[in-house]
Amino acid sequence: MKEMLQYSQAVKAALTEGKPVLALESTVITHGLPYPQNLETARELEKTARELGVTPATIILIDGTAHIGLEESDFVCLAELTQQAQADKTLLKKLAQRDLVLAMAQKWSGGTTVSATLHLANLARIKVFATGGIGGVHRDWQESLDISADLHALANHPVIIVTAGCKAILDIPTTLEQLETLCVPVYGWQTDRCPAFYTKDSPYPIDRVDSIASITGAYKAQSAMQRMLGGCEKGTALVVMNPIPSACSVPSEVMEPFIRQALQEAEQLGIRGKASTPFLLQKLAVITAGESVKANLELLKNNVRLGSKIAAALAEK
C-alpha cells in the first residue's frame, strides 16, 4: 500500500521527526464549495493549523494516488480539476472508504469523505483528524436503510476525530445510539450536549471533557490496551464533538424548517445515497442566503484549531 500513498515533503518530515500532524478531509474542496472558494478555504484551514505549530495533511486522491498533504503543484492541479468539474462532474468523485480501491485502480481523482480520510490517515499513522460533521443514520432510515459508512469507519480506525457533531440533516439520537452500539467513545468538548453542526447544542446528552489532557489521556489508554492485544492498527476512533462558536450558532428552531424543506426537495427529486449530502448542503446555502456556508466555514476553522491543539499535545515528549 505504501506506493499508493504520496506524502508531501512537510508531512513526511513531520512524521519522521515525531512532530504534530493534523489530517484534513477534501470533500470540502471537491464537493462542498465552488471554485475558487474551495481552494481558498483549503489554504485557510491549512494556515490555521500551521499557525498553531502543526503540519496540515489534507488527504485527497489525484489520478489514483492518495496524497497525504498537498504541495503547491497539487493546488495548481486541483484548481484546474475543480474548474473543469463544473462542466463535467465525473472528473472529481466523492470517495468513501469502499471506493478507494477502484479509484486507485482506475486512476480517479476525488475528495475523501470522513470514512476514506480516517482509513488513509490511519494507514499514514496520523493520530488526529479534523472535519466538519460526521455522517450517520439518515432520517427515515427505516424506509431507506441510509446509514453512512462513516459509522463503520469510526468503529475500526483508532484516530481522534474532531467534529462539530452529527450533520444536522441526520437522525441525531439514532446516530448516537449506533455509535454506542459500535463502542465508539463520543466526547463533548466543554459541553454535555451533542452539537448539531449549525447549532451549538441539542437535547441529546454525551460525555463531557474539559481539557486537552482528558482527550489525550483517553487516546493513550486506548492505545495501551491495543498494544496488549498485539497491535494498534485496529480499534475505534475517539469522537470529539466541538460545538460551533456561539456567535455563529443558528438556533434549531430557525434551521430545522430549512432542513425539512431541503430534505423534501431531495425526496421529490429522488436524490439519495452519497449524492444527498452535497445536494442538501447546497440547497441550504440557497435557502439561507449563504448563512449556512458562513457557519460551515467557521466551524471548520474551529475544529482545526482544537484538532491542532490535540495533535500538538500528543506529540509532546
Backbone torsions as a table, in degrees:
resi	resn	phi	psi	omega
1	MET	NA	-23.6	-173.6
2	LYS	-58.6	-36.4	-178.1
3	GLU	-69.7	-14.5	178.6
4	MET	-88.1	-7.5	178.5
5	LEU	-107.6	130.2	177.5
6	GLN	-119.6	114.0	-178.0
7	TYR	-89.0	139.8	169.9
8	SER	-67.7	158.0	-179.4
9	GLN	-59.5	-39.6	-178.2
10	ALA	-66.9	-42.6	-179.7
11	VAL	-68.3	-43.0	179.1
12	LYS	-59.0	-44.5	-179.8
13	ALA	-65.3	-43.4	-178.9
14	ALA	-63.3	-43.0	179.4
15	LEU	-66.2	-40.0	179.8
16	THR	-64.2	-37.9	-176.2
17	GLU	-90.1	-0.1	179.9
18	GLY	73.4	24.2	178.8
19	LYS	-88.3	159.3	-174.5
20	PRO	-69.2	138.2	178.5
21	VAL	-131.0	140.7	178.5
22	LEU	-123.0	121.2	176.4
23	ALA	-77.3	142.7	176.6
24	LEU	-131.2	139.7	179.3
25	GLU	-82.9	171.7	-172.7
26	SER	-125.1	4.9	177.5
27	THR	-67.3	-22.5	174.4
28	VAL	-63.8	-29.4	178.3
29	ILE	-77.9	-45.2	-171.1
30	THR	-88.9	-29.8	-173.4
31	HIS	-134.6	-10.6	-174.9
32	GLY	-88.8	-34.0	-173.9
33	LEU	-138.3	152.3	177.8
34	PRO	-77.6	159.4	173.6
35	TYR	-72.8	139.1	3.4
36	PRO	-94.7	2.9	-177.6
37	GLN	-60.0	-30.1	-178.4
38	ASN	-63.7	-46.4	-178.7
39	LEU	-74.4	-33.2	175.5
40	GLU	-61.3	-41.0	178.9
41	THR	-66.8	-44.3	178.7
42	ALA	-58.0	-44.8	179.1
43	ARG	-64.8	-39.1	-179.1
44	GLU	-66.2	-39.7	178.7
45	LEU	-65.7	-41.3	177.4
46	GLU	-63.9	-41.0	179.1
47	LYS	-62.4	-39.7	179.4
48	THR	-59.1	-42.6	178.5
49	ALA	-65.8	-44.9	-177.7
50	ARG	-62.2	-37.2	179.7
51	GLU	-63.1	-20.6	177.9
52	LEU	-100.8	14.3	175.3
53	GLY	78.2	22.0	-176.9
54	VAL	-119.5	140.6	178.6
55	THR	-85.8	120.7	178.8
56	PRO	-78.8	141.8	177.0
57	ALA	-126.2	81.9	174.6
58	THR	-68.2	129.4	-174.7
59	ILE	-109.2	128.3	-175.9
60	ILE	-157.5	155.6	173.8
61	LEU	-100.3	129.1	174.8
62	ILE	-127.6	117.7	-178.8
63	ASP	51.7	41.9	174.2
64	GLY	84.7	-4.5	179.2
65	THR	-104.5	132.3	177.8
66	ALA	-81.1	114.5	178.7
67	HIS	-90.3	124.1	177.5
68	ILE	-104.6	87.1	-171.7
69	GLY	98.0	146.6	-175.0
70	LEU	-112.9	134.8	169.5
71	GLU	-88.2	168.3	177.4
72	GLU	-59.8	-36.5	178.9
73	SER	-63.6	-30.6	177.7
74	ASP	-69.2	-38.0	176.9
75	PHE	-64.0	-38.8	177.8
76	VAL	-63.2	-44.7	178.3
77	CYS	-61.1	-44.0	-179.1
78	LEU	-67.5	-33.1	175.9
79	ALA	-60.5	-43.7	178.4
80	GLU	-66.2	-45.3	-177.6
81	LEU	-63.9	-43.8	-176.6
82	THR	-70.2	-31.1	174.7
83	GLN	-68.1	-43.8	179.4
84	GLN	-66.5	-32.9	-177.5
85	ALA	-70.1	-15.3	176.1
86	GLN	-65.5	-28.3	178.0
87	ALA	-98.1	-30.1	-178.9
88	ASP	-131.5	95.5	-173.6
89	LYS	-69.2	-11.8	178.8
90	THR	-74.7	-12.2	-177.2
91	LEU	-70.3	-28.9	179.8
92	LEU	-126.4	112.8	-177.7
93	LYS	-88.7	158.3	169.0
94	LYS	-98.6	113.8	-167.4
95	LEU	-112.2	114.0	169.8
96	ALA	-87.7	177.2	-176.7
97	GLN	-57.8	-41.7	-176.0
98	ARG	-66.6	-20.7	-177.2
99	ASP	-84.3	-12.8	-169.6
100	LEU	-62.7	-43.2	-174.1
101	VAL	-65.8	-42.2	177.8
102	LEU	-68.7	-38.4	178.9
103	ALA	-60.9	-40.0	178.7
104	MET	-69.5	-40.4	-179.5
105	ALA	-67.6	-36.6	-177.0
106	GLN	-93.0	0.2	178.8
107	LYS	62.3	40.2	178.2
108	TRP	-77.8	160.6	169.0
109	SER	-114.3	147.1	179.2
110	GLY	177.7	165.9	178.3
111	GLY	-87.1	143.6	-179.6
112	THR	-93.0	129.3	174.8
113	THR	-74.9	-176.5	178.5
114	VAL	-58.0	-46.1	-176.7
115	SER	-63.3	-44.0	-179.6
116	ALA	-68.6	-39.3	-179.7
117	THR	-67.0	-41.2	176.5
118	LEU	-58.8	-45.5	-178.3
119	HIS	-61.7	-47.7	-177.3
120	LEU	-72.1	-36.6	176.6
121	ALA	-62.7	-41.0	178.9
122	ASN	-64.8	-42.3	176.5
123	LEU	-60.7	-35.8	-178.4
124	ALA	-83.5	-0.3	179.9
125	ARG	64.9	34.7	173.3
126	ILE	-94.3	131.5	-168.4
127	LYS	-93.7	-19.1	-174.6
128	VAL	-132.5	140.8	-175.3
129	PHE	-138.3	127.7	176.5
130	ALA	-110.6	133.0	-179.3
131	THR	-137.8	-171.7	176.2
132	GLY	-86.9	-80.9	177.4
133	GLY	-131.5	150.9	177.8
134	ILE	-87.2	151.5	172.7
135	GLY	-79.3	171.4	-178.7
136	GLY	-173.3	-140.2	-177.8
137	VAL	-88.0	122.4	-178.6
138	HIS	-78.4	156.7	176.7
139	ARG	-61.3	149.9	-176.8
140	ASP	58.7	32.1	-178.9
141	TRP	-61.1	-24.5	-179.2
142	GLN	-61.4	-27.4	-178.9
143	GLU	-92.9	-35.2	-173.2
144	SER	-105.7	-18.5	-171.0
145	LEU	54.2	32.8	-179.4
146	ASP	-82.1	98.4	-179.3
147	ILE	-128.3	125.8	-174.3
148	SER	-65.2	144.5	173.2
149	ALA	-65.8	-13.9	177.5
150	ASP	-55.5	-38.1	-176.4
151	LEU	-64.2	-43.7	177.3
152	HIS	-62.6	-41.6	179.5
153	ALA	-64.1	-40.7	179.0
154	LEU	-63.3	-28.8	-179.7
155	ALA	-81.2	-7.5	-171.1
156	ASN	-129.7	1.1	-178.5
157	HIS	-129.7	113.8	-175.4
158	PRO	-77.9	69.9	179.7
159	VAL	-123.7	140.4	172.9
160	ILE	-76.5	124.8	179.4
161	ILE	-117.2	126.0	178.7
162	VAL	-101.4	124.2	-173.7
163	THR	-142.4	156.5	176.3
164	ALA	-84.9	22.1	178.7
165	GLY	102.7	-167.8	175.5
166	CYS	-72.7	148.6	174.8
167	LYS	-59.1	139.3	-172.5
168	ALA	-64.4	-19.5	-178.2
169	ILE	-80.0	-1.7	-174.6
170	LEU	-92.0	170.9	167.2
171	ASP	-85.3	95.6	-171.0
172	ILE	-66.0	-48.3	-179.0
173	PRO	-62.6	-35.3	178.8
174	THR	-70.9	-36.0	175.7
175	THR	-62.3	-44.2	177.6
176	LEU	-63.3	-37.5	177.7
177	GLU	-64.0	-40.8	178.1
178	GLN	-65.5	-40.2	177.4
179	LEU	-62.5	-37.4	176.5
180	GLU	-66.1	-43.1	179.2
181	THR	-60.9	-36.6	-179.2
182	LEU	-83.2	3.0	178.6
183	CYS	62.8	31.6	177.6
184	VAL	-90.4	117.9	178.3
185	PRO	-65.9	135.3	178.9
186	VAL	-126.2	120.7	-177.9
187	TYR	-119.3	141.1	174.5
188	GLY	-97.1	124.5	-179.9
189	TRP	-75.3	106.6	-179.7
190	GLN	55.1	34.9	174.9
191	THR	-152.8	150.8	175.1
192	ASP	-111.4	18.0	177.6
193	ARG	-125.5	137.5	-178.5
194	CYS	-64.8	122.2	174.2
195	PRO	-64.6	152.7	-179.1
196	ALA	-120.6	49.8	174.7
197	PHE	64.8	-91.1	-179.4
198	TYR	-71.1	-18.4	-175.9
199	THR	-115.0	135.3	-170.3
200	LYS	-71.1	-19.3	177.6
201	ASP	-150.6	174.6	179.8
202	SER	-148.8	176.6	179.7
203	PRO	-75.9	-1.7	-167.5
204	TYR	-97.3	122.4	-174.7
205	PRO	-77.6	146.5	171.7
206	ILE	-140.8	166.4	179.3
207	ASP	-71.4	137.3	-176.0
208	ARG	-97.2	140.5	169.2
209	VAL	-128.4	138.8	-174.9
210	ASP	-114.8	-0.7	-178.5
211	SER	-142.0	152.5	175.3
212	ILE	-61.2	-35.7	-179.2
213	ALA	-61.5	-33.5	177.9
214	SER	-64.6	-39.3	-179.1
215	ILE	-70.6	-49.4	-178.8
216	THR	-66.4	-32.7	177.7
217	GLY	-64.9	-41.3	177.9
218	ALA	-65.0	-40.3	179.4
219	TYR	-64.7	-43.8	-179.6
220	LYS	-65.7	-36.7	177.7
221	ALA	-65.3	-42.0	177.9
222	GLN	-63.1	-44.3	180.0
223	SER	-61.7	-39.3	179.5
224	ALA	-64.1	-40.6	178.6
225	MET	-67.2	-36.2	177.9
226	GLN	-65.7	-37.9	177.7
227	ARG	-63.8	-33.9	176.9
228	MET	-64.3	-26.1	179.0
229	LEU	-91.4	-0.9	173.7
230	GLY	102.5	11.5	177.4
231	GLY	174.0	165.5	-178.1
232	CYS	-120.0	2.2	-176.2
233	GLU	-70.3	-31.0	-179.5
234	LYS	-102.7	160.5	-179.2
235	GLY	137.0	168.8	-177.7
236	THR	-87.6	158.3	170.1
237	ALA	-71.9	162.1	167.0
238	LEU	-108.0	116.2	-176.1
239	VAL	-93.6	118.2	177.2
240	VAL	-108.3	110.6	-178.3
241	MET	-91.5	116.2	-172.8
242	ASN	-110.5	109.2	-175.5
243	PRO	-60.8	144.0	172.4
244	ILE	-57.2	143.1	178.8
245	PRO	-52.9	142.1	-175.3
246	SER	-54.7	-38.0	-177.7
247	ALA	-64.5	-22.5	-177.5
248	CYS	-105.3	-7.2	-176.3
249	SER	-67.2	135.3	177.3
250	VAL	-104.9	122.8	-178.9
251	PRO	-55.8	143.5	-176.8
252	SER	-61.2	-33.7	180.0
253	GLU	-67.6	-21.6	175.3
254	VAL	-84.4	-44.6	-174.9
255	MET	-77.9	-34.6	-173.5
256	GLU	-58.1	-43.8	177.5
257	PRO	-60.6	-35.9	177.5
258	PHE	-65.4	-42.2	180.0
259	ILE	-62.7	-44.0	-179.5
260	ARG	-63.6	-38.0	177.7
261	GLN	-63.3	-45.0	179.8
262	ALA	-64.6	-41.4	179.3
263	LEU	-63.9	-38.4	179.5
264	GLN	-64.9	-41.2	178.6
265	GLU	-66.2	-38.8	177.7
266	ALA	-62.4	-41.3	179.2
267	GLU	-63.9	-42.5	-179.4
268	GLN	-64.6	-33.2	-179.1
269	LEU	-88.9	-3.3	179.5
270	GLY	71.9	27.4	-178.8
271	ILE	-88.1	120.5	-176.6
272	ARG	-140.8	175.8	175.0
273	GLY	64.9	-145.2	-173.8
274	LYS	-66.3	-17.6	179.0
275	ALA	-79.6	-15.1	-172.2
276	SER	-69.7	-44.8	-175.8
277	THR	-63.5	-49.2	176.8
278	PRO	-58.1	-40.3	179.5
279	PHE	-62.5	-47.2	-176.5
280	LEU	-65.4	-39.8	178.7
281	LEU	-65.3	-41.2	177.9
282	GLN	-66.6	-39.8	178.6
283	LYS	-65.2	-41.1	177.6
284	LEU	-63.4	-35.9	177.7
285	ALA	-60.9	-39.9	179.1
286	VAL	-70.0	-48.2	-176.2
287	ILE	-61.7	-38.6	-176.2
288	THR	-93.2	8.9	-180.0
289	ALA	56.3	40.3	175.1
290	GLY	89.0	-7.6	-177.7
291	GLU	-66.3	-34.6	179.6
292	SER	-66.6	-33.5	178.5
293	VAL	-67.4	-43.4	178.1
294	LYS	-59.8	-43.8	179.2
295	ALA	-63.6	-41.0	-180.0
296	ASN	-60.4	-45.2	-179.3
297	LEU	-65.0	-38.6	179.7
298	GLU	-67.4	-40.3	180.0
299	LEU	-70.4	-31.6	175.3
300	LEU	-61.5	-48.4	179.3
301	LYS	-63.4	-39.0	178.9
302	ASN	-61.9	-39.5	179.3
303	ASN	-71.4	-36.0	176.9
304	VAL	-64.3	-39.2	178.9
305	ARG	-62.5	-47.9	-179.8
306	LEU	-67.2	-42.7	178.9
307	GLY	-60.2	-38.5	179.0
308	SER	-65.1	-40.4	179.2
309	LYS	-65.2	-38.4	178.7
310	ILE	-67.5	-45.4	179.5
311	ALA	-60.2	-42.2	179.3
312	ALA	-63.5	-41.2	-179.7
313	ALA	-66.6	-37.8	179.0
314	LEU	-66.2	-31.4	-176.5
315	ALA	-80.3	-11.9	179.8
316	GLU	-66.0	137.0	-178.9
317	LYS	-76.1	NA	NA
